[in-house]
């Protein structure tokens, strides 16, 4: 299984980025191979709008089945939900810590957006 985490860095010791659409990077951890891949989110850092939707589509392309992030808007949540990605929120800690928390059953699946949309 692949787990995507929003992060401000590029390794397992980096802090979780509490943003989704404008997160600095997405780190994808493969639980079977224990390999990580970092996907920069540069195209969305300064986007006027649509950053969440684009970031959601990018997560789908990684093959991740789980996303751990801070806040997530309604349009991004819909993209992920339609793509079969389960969303868990966590706004602090390192990538390694939040993945361990997920694997230990300490995180709760998010059932909807955690922030209102910017353009609603």
DOLO-359516 format. One record per atom (N, C-alpha, C): residue in three letters; chain; atom name; x, y, z. Coordinates in steps of 0.001 Angstrom, whole numbers, plus 500000, padded with zeros to 6 digits. Example, Ala and Ser with C-alpha at 12.3 -4.5 7.8 and 13.67 -1.06 7.14 Angstrom:
DOLO-359516
+--------+--------+--------+--------+--------+--------+
: marmar : drennu : drenfi :   east :  north :     up :
+--------+--------+--------+--------+--------+--------+
:    ALA :      A :      N : 513190 : 494310 : 507800 :
:    ALA :      A :     CA : 512300 : 495500 : 507800 :
:    ALA :      A :      C : 513200 : 496700 : 507800 :
:    SER :      A :      N : 512850 : 497750 : 507080 :
:    SER :      A :     CA : 513670 : 498940 : 507140 :
:    SER :      A :      C : 512900 : 500030 : 507870 :
+--------+--------+--------+--------+--------+--------+
//
This chain:
DOLO-359516
+--------+--------+--------+--------+--------+--------+
: marmar : drennu : drenfi :   east :  north :     up :
+--------+--------+--------+--------+--------+--------+
:    UNK :      A :      N : 500831 : 498835 : 500000 :
:    UNK :      A :     CA : 500000 : 500000 : 500000 :
:    UNK :      A :      C : 500886 : 501242 : 500000 :
:    UNK :      A :      N : 500413 : 502293 : 499365 :
:    UNK :      A :     CA : 501152 : 503556 : 499335 :
:    UNK :      A :      C : 500417 : 504590 : 500177 :
:    UNK :      A :      N : 501198 : 505272 : 501012 :
:    UNK :      A :     CA : 500677 : 506314 : 501882 :
:    UNK :      A :      C : 501341 : 507631 : 501494 :
:    UNK :      A :      N : 500538 : 508637 : 501152 :
:    UNK :      A :     CA : 501054 : 509961 : 500824 :
:    UNK :      A :      C : 500914 : 510860 : 502039 :
:    UNK :      A :      N : 501949 : 511676 : 502276 :
:    UNK :      A :     CA : 501939 : 512612 : 503400 :
:    UNK :      A :      C : 502383 : 513975 : 502884 :
:    UNK :      A :      N : 501658 : 515026 : 503260 :
:    UNK :      A :     CA : 502108 : 516371 : 502908 :
:    UNK :      A :      C : 503266 : 516728 : 503823 :
:    UNK :      A :      N : 504320 : 517308 : 503256 :
:    UNK :      A :     CA : 505509 : 517596 : 504053 :
:    UNK :      A :      C : 506227 : 518847 : 503575 :
:    UNK :      A :      N : 506950 : 519467 : 504498 :
:    UNK :      A :     CA : 507760 : 520631 : 504160 :
:    UNK :      A :      C : 509177 : 520223 : 503765 :
:    UNK :      A :      N : 509478 : 518950 : 503864 :
:    UNK :      A :     CA : 510820 : 518465 : 503546 :
:    UNK :      A :      C : 510785 : 517348 : 502529 :
:    UNK :      A :      N : 511872 : 516568 : 502524 :
:    UNK :      A :     CA : 511973 : 515520 : 501499 :
:    UNK :      A :      C : 512434 : 514175 : 502046 :
:    UNK :      A :      N : 512168 : 513945 : 503355 :
:    UNK :      A :     CA : 512521 : 512643 : 503922 :
:    UNK :      A :      C : 511578 : 512314 : 505079 :
:    UNK :      A :      N : 511743 : 511150 : 505656 :
:    UNK :      A :     CA : 510842 : 510667 : 506706 :
:    UNK :      A :      C : 510946 : 511476 : 508001 :
:    UNK :      A :      N : 512032 : 512217 : 508183 :
:    UNK :      A :     CA : 512198 : 513030 : 509388 :
:    UNK :      A :      C : 511678 : 514450 : 509218 :
:    UNK :      A :      N : 511157 : 514764 : 508046 :
:    UNK :      A :     CA : 510626 : 516104 : 507780 :
:    UNK :      A :      C : 509276 : 516289 : 508461 :
:    UNK :      A :      N : 508956 : 517540 : 508752 :
:    UNK :      A :     CA : 507678 : 517867 : 509383 :
:    UNK :      A :      C : 506534 : 517743 : 508383 :
:    UNK :      A :      N : 505372 : 517397 : 508916 :
:    UNK :      A :     CA : 504156 : 517363 : 508110 :
:    UNK :      A :      C : 503775 : 518796 : 507757 :
:    UNK :      A :      N : 503378 : 519029 : 506517 :
:    UNK :      A :     CA : 502863 : 520334 : 506106 :
:    UNK :      A :      C : 501369 : 520329 : 506399 :
:    UNK :      A :      N : 500863 : 521279 : 507180 :
:    UNK :      A :     CA : 499443 : 521276 : 507528 :
:    UNK :      A :      C : 498526 : 521649 : 506364 :
:    UNK :      A :      N : 499095 : 522074 : 505249 :
:    UNK :      A :     CA : 498302 : 522436 : 504070 :
:    UNK :      A :      C : 498261 : 521244 : 503117 :
:    UNK :      A :      N : 497214 : 521179 : 502299 :
:    UNK :      A :     CA : 497170 : 520147 : 501271 :
:    UNK :      A :      C : 497499 : 520730 : 499905 :
:    UNK :      A :      N : 496639 : 521542 : 499370 :
:    UNK :      A :     CA : 496821 : 522054 : 498011 :
:    UNK :      A :      C : 498099 : 522827 : 497806 :
:    UNK :      A :      N : 498535 : 523514 : 498834 :
:    UNK :      A :     CA : 499754 : 524306 : 498735 :
:    UNK :      A :      C : 500895 : 523730 : 499593 :
:    UNK :      A :      N : 500826 : 522440 : 499859 :
:    UNK :      A :     CA : 501919 : 521774 : 500577 :
:    UNK :      A :      C : 503185 : 521873 : 499741 :
:    UNK :      A :      N : 504314 : 521947 : 500405 :
:    UNK :      A :     CA : 505586 : 522033 : 499681 :
:    UNK :      A :      C : 505861 : 520761 : 498883 :
:    UNK :      A :      N : 505663 : 519607 : 499519 :
:    UNK :      A :     CA : 505933 : 518318 : 498874 :
:    UNK :      A :      C : 504913 : 517282 : 499319 :
:    UNK :      A :      N : 504845 : 516217 : 498540 :
:    UNK :      A :     CA : 504122 : 515012 : 498925 :
:    UNK :      A :      C : 505146 : 513894 : 498976 :
:    UNK :      A :      N : 505258 : 513243 : 500127 :
:    UNK :      A :     CA : 506140 : 512092 : 500253 :
:    UNK :      A :      C : 505247 : 510859 : 500221 :
:    UNK :      A :      N : 505558 : 509928 : 499333 :
:    UNK :      A :     CA : 504781 : 508698 : 499219 :
:    UNK :      A :      C : 505643 : 507553 : 499738 :
:    UNK :      A :      N : 505103 : 506848 : 500725 :
:    UNK :      A :     CA : 505780 : 505724 : 501367 :
:    UNK :      A :      C : 505085 : 504439 : 500943 :
:    UNK :      A :      N : 505852 : 503511 : 500407 :
:    UNK :      A :     CA : 505331 : 502206 : 500004 :
:    UNK :      A :      C : 505552 : 501246 : 501173 :
:    UNK :      A :      N : 504465 : 500769 : 501768 :
:    UNK :      A :     CA : 504576 : 499918 : 502955 :
:    UNK :      A :      C : 505179 : 498556 : 502648 :
:    UNK :      A :      N : 505092 : 498107 : 501406 :
:    UNK :      A :     CA : 505642 : 496796 : 501048 :
:    UNK :      A :      C : 507148 : 496853 : 500823 :
:    UNK :      A :      N : 507598 : 497839 : 500052 :
:    UNK :      A :     CA : 509026 : 497945 : 499749 :
:    UNK :      A :      C : 509773 : 498832 : 500743 :
:    UNK :      A :      N : 509016 : 499606 : 501543 :
:    UNK :      A :     CA : 509563 : 500585 : 502486 :
:    UNK :      A :      C : 510357 : 501681 : 501783 :
:    UNK :      A :      N : 510063 : 501911 : 500516 :
:    UNK :      A :     CA : 510715 : 502977 : 499752 :
:    UNK :      A :      C : 509874 : 504238 : 499798 :
:    UNK :      A :      N : 510556 : 505370 : 499683 :
:    UNK :      A :     CA : 509865 : 506654 : 499641 :
:    UNK :      A :      C : 510162 : 507361 : 498329 :
:    UNK :      A :      N : 509184 : 508119 : 497879 :
:    UNK :      A :     CA : 509344 : 508963 : 496703 :
:    UNK :      A :      C : 508777 : 510328 : 497051 :
:    UNK :      A :      N : 509509 : 511378 : 496719 :
:    UNK :      A :     CA : 509059 : 512738 : 496995 :
:    UNK :      A :      C : 508589 : 513378 : 495697 :
:    UNK :      A :      N : 507404 : 513984 : 495761 :
:    UNK :      A :     CA : 506813 : 514678 : 494627 :
:    UNK :      A :      C : 506678 : 516152 : 495000 :
:    UNK :      A :      N : 507503 : 517031 : 494416 :
:    UNK :      A :     CA : 507373 : 518460 : 494700 :
:    UNK :      A :      C : 506011 : 518972 : 494215 :
:    UNK :      A :      N : 505485 : 519947 : 494912 :
:    UNK :      A :     CA : 504186 : 520524 : 494581 :
:    UNK :      A :      C : 504347 : 521972 : 494121 :
:    UNK :      A :      N : 505461 : 522265 : 493481 :
:    UNK :      A :     CA : 505814 : 523631 : 493096 :
:    UNK :      A :      C : 504744 : 524330 : 492268 :
:    UNK :      A :      N : 504094 : 523603 : 491360 :
:    UNK :      A :     CA : 503123 : 524229 : 490472 :
:    UNK :      A :      C : 501928 : 524798 : 491213 :
:    UNK :      A :      N : 501682 : 524340 : 492444 :
:    UNK :      A :     CA : 500516 : 524801 : 493188 :
:    UNK :      A :      C : 500836 : 525790 : 494304 :
:    UNK :      A :      N : 502097 : 526034 : 494586 :
:    UNK :      A :     CA : 502445 : 526904 : 495705 :
:    UNK :      A :      C : 501915 : 528322 : 495530 :
:    UNK :      A :      N : 501901 : 528828 : 494315 :
:    UNK :      A :     CA : 501448 : 530193 : 494061 :
:    UNK :      A :      C : 500194 : 530236 : 493187 :
:    UNK :      A :      N : 499514 : 529137 : 493025 :
:    UNK :      A :     CA : 498322 : 529090 : 492174 :
:    UNK :      A :      C : 497250 : 530028 : 492716 :
:    UNK :      A :      N : 496607 : 530781 : 491820 :
:    UNK :      A :     CA : 495546 : 531695 : 492221 :
:    UNK :      A :      C : 494334 : 530912 : 492731 :
:    UNK :      A :      N : 494033 : 529822 : 492071 :
:    UNK :      A :     CA : 492946 : 528943 : 492492 :
:    UNK :      A :      C : 493154 : 527566 : 491888 :
:    UNK :      A :      N : 492443 : 526584 : 492413 :
:    UNK :      A :     CA : 492534 : 525228 : 491882 :
:    UNK :      A :      C : 493688 : 524404 : 492401 :
:    UNK :      A :      N : 494416 : 524919 : 493396 :
:    UNK :      A :     CA : 495575 : 524184 : 493909 :
:    UNK :      A :      C : 495165 : 522851 : 494523 :
:    UNK :      A :      N : 494078 : 522830 : 495257 :
:    UNK :      A :     CA : 493633 : 521596 : 495903 :
:    UNK :      A :      C : 493218 : 520529 : 494919 :
:    UNK :      A :      N : 492495 : 520934 : 493887 :
:    UNK :      A :     CA : 492049 : 519978 : 492870 :
:    UNK :      A :      C : 493256 : 519399 : 492136 :
:    UNK :      A :      N : 494173 : 520274 : 491739 :
:    UNK :      A :     CA : 495377 : 519814 : 491035 :
:    UNK :      A :      C : 496213 : 518904 : 491932 :
:    UNK :      A :      N : 496358 : 519280 : 493198 :
:    UNK :      A :     CA : 497121 : 518446 : 494126 :
:    UNK :      A :      C : 496434 : 517089 : 494295 :
:    UNK :      A :      N : 495110 : 517082 : 494361 :
:    UNK :      A :     CA : 494371 : 515824 : 494467 :
:    UNK :      A :      C : 494616 : 514926 : 493271 :
:    UNK :      A :      N : 494602 : 515521 : 492094 :
:    UNK :      A :     CA : 494866 : 514741 : 490880 :
:    UNK :      A :      C : 496294 : 514197 : 490890 :
:    UNK :      A :      N : 497224 : 514995 : 491389 :
:    UNK :      A :     CA : 498614 : 514539 : 491482 :
:    UNK :      A :      C : 498750 : 513358 : 492444 :
:    UNK :      A :      N : 498029 : 513399 : 493563 :
:    UNK :      A :     CA : 498059 : 512280 : 494508 :
:    UNK :      A :      C : 497520 : 511021 : 493843 :
:    UNK :      A :      N : 496437 : 511143 : 493097 :
:    UNK :      A :     CA : 495873 : 509977 : 492408 :
:    UNK :      A :      C : 496900 : 509355 : 491467 :
:    UNK :      A :      N : 497688 : 510178 : 490794 :
:    UNK :      A :     CA : 498690 : 509676 : 489854 :
:    UNK :      A :      C : 499814 : 508916 : 490554 :
:    UNK :      A :      N : 500046 : 509166 : 491837 :
:    UNK :      A :     CA : 501109 : 508452 : 492554 :
:    UNK :      A :      C : 500702 : 507026 : 492911 :
:    UNK :      A :      N : 499405 : 506748 : 492870 :
:    UNK :      A :     CA : 498920 : 505430 : 493253 :
:    UNK :      A :      C : 498678 : 505290 : 494751 :
:    UNK :      A :      N : 498767 : 506399 : 495490 :
:    UNK :      A :     CA : 498534 : 506350 : 496933 :
:    UNK :      A :      C : 497085 : 505985 : 497226 :
:    UNK :      A :      N : 496903 : 505175 : 498259 :
:    UNK :      A :     CA : 495565 : 504786 : 498710 :
:    UNK :      A :      C : 495157 : 505539 : 499958 :
:    UNK :      A :      N : 496143 : 506123 : 500640 :
:    UNK :      A :     CA : 495941 : 506849 : 501888 :
:    UNK :      A :      C : 496630 : 508202 : 501754 :
:    UNK :      A :      N : 495977 : 509267 : 502247 :
:    UNK :      A :     CA : 496607 : 510582 : 502343 :
:    UNK :      A :      C : 496545 : 511027 : 503790 :
:    UNK :      A :      N : 497691 : 511484 : 504300 :
:    UNK :      A :     CA : 497745 : 512097 : 505624 :
:    UNK :      A :      C : 498173 : 513541 : 505409 :
:    UNK :      A :      N : 497331 : 514455 : 505857 :
:    UNK :      A :     CA : 497584 : 515878 : 505655 :
:    UNK :      A :      C : 496932 : 516660 : 506778 :
:    UNK :      A :      N : 497132 : 517960 : 506763 :
:    UNK :      A :     CA : 496450 : 518837 : 507707 :
:    UNK :      A :      C : 495047 : 519093 : 507193 :
:    UNK :      A :      N : 494770 : 520314 : 506851 :
:    UNK :      A :     CA : 493449 : 520679 : 506369 :
:    UNK :      A :      C : 493281 : 520388 : 504894 :
:    UNK :      A :      N : 492033 : 520145 : 504504 :
:    UNK :      A :     CA : 491729 : 519841 : 503111 :
:    UNK :      A :      C : 490374 : 520449 : 502763 :
:    UNK :      A :      N : 490326 : 521088 : 501605 :
:    UNK :      A :     CA : 489096 : 521741 : 501171 :
:    UNK :      A :      C : 488126 : 520783 : 500500 :
:    UNK :      A :      N : 486909 : 521252 : 500238 :
:    UNK :      A :     CA : 485866 : 520375 : 499709 :
:    UNK :      A :      C : 486129 : 519853 : 498295 :
:    UNK :      A :      N : 486665 : 520671 : 497424 :
:    UNK :      A :     CA : 486914 : 520211 : 496050 :
:    UNK :      A :      C : 488034 : 519174 : 496017 :
:    UNK :      A :      N : 489092 : 519418 : 496758 :
:    UNK :      A :     CA : 490198 : 518455 : 496829 :
:    UNK :      A :      C : 489718 : 517152 : 497459 :
:    UNK :      A :      N : 488910 : 517266 : 498518 :
:    UNK :      A :     CA : 488400 : 516062 : 499173 :
:    UNK :      A :      C : 487570 : 515237 : 498191 :
:    UNK :      A :      N : 486758 : 515907 : 497387 :
:    UNK :      A :     CA : 485925 : 515197 : 496409 :
:    UNK :      A :      C : 486779 : 514463 : 495384 :
:    UNK :      A :      N : 487826 : 515114 : 494889 :
:    UNK :      A :     CA : 488727 : 514476 : 493913 :
:    UNK :      A :      C : 489331 : 513208 : 494518 :
:    UNK :      A :      N : 489812 : 513312 : 495738 :
:    UNK :      A :     CA : 490442 : 512162 : 496401 :
:    UNK :      A :      C : 489427 : 511059 : 496680 :
:    UNK :      A :      N : 488264 : 511438 : 497157 :
:    UNK :      A :     CA : 487213 : 510464 : 497462 :
:    UNK :      A :      C : 486797 : 509712 : 496195 :
:    UNK :      A :      N : 486598 : 510433 : 495103 :
:    UNK :      A :     CA : 486218 : 509793 : 493845 :
:    UNK :      A :      C : 487319 : 508875 : 493325 :
:    UNK :      A :      N : 488576 : 509172 : 493678 :
:    UNK :      A :     CA : 489702 : 508353 : 493261 :
:    UNK :      A :      C : 489991 : 507199 : 494216 :
:    UNK :      A :      N : 489196 : 507071 : 495265 :
:    UNK :      A :     CA : 489369 : 505961 : 496199 :
:    UNK :      A :      C : 490445 : 506160 : 497253 :
:    UNK :      A :      N : 490904 : 507405 : 497433 :
:    UNK :      A :     CA : 491935 : 507693 : 498434 :
:    UNK :      A :      C : 491260 : 508050 : 499757 :
:    UNK :      A :      N : 491655 : 507370 : 500821 :
:    UNK :      A :     CA : 491143 : 507678 : 502152 :
:    UNK :      A :      C : 492008 : 508774 : 502761 :
:    UNK :      A :      N : 491359 : 509736 : 503422 :
:    UNK :      A :     CA : 492049 : 510901 : 503960 :
:    UNK :      A :      C : 492050 : 510858 : 505484 :
:    UNK :      A :      N : 493228 : 511112 : 506054 :
:    UNK :      A :     CA : 493408 : 511202 : 507500 :
:    UNK :      A :      C : 494080 : 512536 : 507777 :
:    UNK :      A :      N : 493620 : 513256 : 508793 :
:    UNK :      A :     CA : 494232 : 514541 : 509080 :
:    UNK :      A :      C : 495116 : 514466 : 510315 :
:    UNK :      A :      N : 496209 : 515196 : 510226 :
:    UNK :      A :     CA : 497181 : 515293 : 511305 :
:    UNK :      A :      C : 498033 : 516513 : 510976 :
:    UNK :      A :      N : 498102 : 517477 : 511873 :
:    UNK :      A :     CA : 498766 : 518735 : 511542 :
:    UNK :      A :      C : 500161 : 518899 : 512113 :
:    UNK :      A :      N : 500640 : 517920 : 512876 :
:    UNK :      A :     CA : 501983 : 518065 : 513440 :
:    UNK :      A :      C : 502683 : 516715 : 513505 :
:    UNK :      A :      N : 503990 : 516790 : 513702 :
:    UNK :      A :     CA : 504808 : 515587 : 513759 :
:    UNK :      A :      C : 505632 : 515433 : 512505 :
:    UNK :      A :      N : 506423 : 514393 : 512490 :
:    UNK :      A :     CA : 507230 : 514101 : 511308 :
:    UNK :      A :      C : 506480 : 513105 : 510428 :
:    UNK :      A :      N : 506931 : 512970 : 509215 :
:    UNK :      A :     CA : 506328 : 511993 : 508305 :
:    UNK :      A :      C : 506391 : 510602 : 508933 :
:    UNK :      A :      N : 507548 : 510250 : 509473 :
:    UNK :      A :     CA : 507735 : 508934 : 510103 :
:    UNK :      A :      C : 506736 : 508726 : 511246 :
:    UNK :      A :      N : 506537 : 509748 : 512069 :
:    UNK :      A :     CA : 505628 : 509640 : 513215 :
:    UNK :      A :      C : 504174 : 509471 : 512784 :
:    UNK :      A :      N : 503740 : 510259 : 511782 :
:    UNK :      A :     CA : 502328 : 510168 : 511396 :
:    UNK :      A :      C : 502032 : 508866 : 510655 :
:    UNK :      A :      N : 503006 : 508350 : 509921 :
:    UNK :      A :     CA : 502814 : 507042 : 509281 :
:    UNK :      A :      C : 502712 : 505956 : 510355 :
:    UNK :      A :      N : 503566 : 506038 : 511365 :
:    UNK :      A :     CA : 503497 : 505074 : 512474 :
:    UNK :      A :      C : 502157 : 505184 : 513198 :
:    UNK :      A :      N : 501672 : 506406 : 513389 :
:    UNK :      A :     CA : 500368 : 506607 : 514030 :
:    UNK :      A :      C : 499251 : 505997 : 513190 :
:    UNK :      A :      N : 499327 : 506174 : 511876 :
:    UNK :      A :     CA : 498322 : 505573 : 510994 :
:    UNK :      A :      C : 498360 : 504046 : 511116 :
:    UNK :      A :      N : 499548 : 503487 : 511027 :
:    UNK :      A :     CA : 499687 : 502036 : 511072 :
:    UNK :      A :      C : 499256 : 501458 : 512417 :
:    UNK :      A :      N : 499347 : 502248 : 513480 :
:    UNK :      A :     CA : 498933 : 501799 : 514817 :
:    UNK :      A :      C : 497441 : 502048 : 515060 :
:    UNK :      A :      N : 496753 : 502607 : 514068 :
:    UNK :      A :     CA : 495323 : 502860 : 514212 :
:    UNK :      A :      C : 494997 : 504088 : 515047 :
:    UNK :      A :      N : 495948 : 504995 : 515201 :
:    UNK :      A :     CA : 495739 : 506178 : 516033 :
:    UNK :      A :      C : 495113 : 507355 : 515289 :
:    UNK :      A :      N : 495085 : 507301 : 513957 :
:    UNK :      A :     CA : 494485 : 508381 : 513191 :
:    UNK :      A :      C : 493069 : 507983 : 512783 :
:    UNK :      A :      N : 492200 : 508976 : 512696 :
:    UNK :      A :     CA : 490805 : 508740 : 512335 :
:    UNK :      A :      C : 490575 : 509218 : 510906 :
:    UNK :      A :      N : 489904 : 508394 : 510118 :
:    UNK :      A :     CA : 489613 : 508766 : 508735 :
:    UNK :      A :      C : 488695 : 509984 : 508703 :
:    UNK :      A :      N : 489033 : 510935 : 507851 :
:    UNK :      A :     CA : 488242 : 512147 : 507669 :
:    UNK :      A :      C : 487089 : 511848 : 506725 :
:    UNK :      A :      N : 485907 : 512257 : 507080 :
:    UNK :      A :     CA : 484710 : 511969 : 506286 :
:    UNK :      A :      C : 484261 : 513133 : 505414 :
:    UNK :      A :      N : 485009 : 514238 : 505456 :
:    UNK :      A :     CA : 484645 : 515404 : 504654 :
:    UNK :      A :      C : 485727 : 516457 : 504740 :
:    UNK :      A :      N : 485513 : 517552 : 504050 :
:    UNK :      A :     CA : 486466 : 518659 : 504047 :
:    UNK :      A :      C : 486638 : 519210 : 505458 :
:    UNK :      A :      N : 487826 : 519671 : 505762 :
:    UNK :      A :     CA : 488095 : 520246 : 507071 :
:    UNK :      A :      C : 488145 : 521770 : 507032 :
:    UNK :      A :      N : 488079 : 522327 : 505835 :
:    UNK :      A :     CA : 488070 : 523784 : 505640 :
:    UNK :      A :      C : 487068 : 524108 : 504544 :
:    UNK :      A :      N : 486458 : 525276 : 504594 :
:    UNK :      A :     CA : 485578 : 525674 : 503491 :
:    UNK :      A :      C : 486391 : 525993 : 502258 :
:    UNK :      A :      N : 485768 : 525940 : 501098 :
:    UNK :      A :     CA : 486450 : 526292 : 499864 :
:    UNK :      A :      C : 486727 : 527788 : 499811 :
:    UNK :      A :      N : 487770 : 528173 : 499113 :
:    UNK :      A :     CA : 488133 : 529590 : 498997 :
:    UNK :      A :      C : 487196 : 530355 : 498083 :
:    UNK :      A :      N : 486628 : 529673 : 497108 :
:    UNK :      A :     CA : 485856 : 530369 : 496081 :
:    UNK :      A :      C : 484383 : 529999 : 496127 :
:    UNK :      A :      N : 483881 : 529700 : 497297 :
:    UNK :      A :     CA : 482484 : 529287 : 497417 :
:    UNK :      A :      C : 481602 : 530496 : 497594 :
+--------+--------+--------+--------+--------+--------+
//
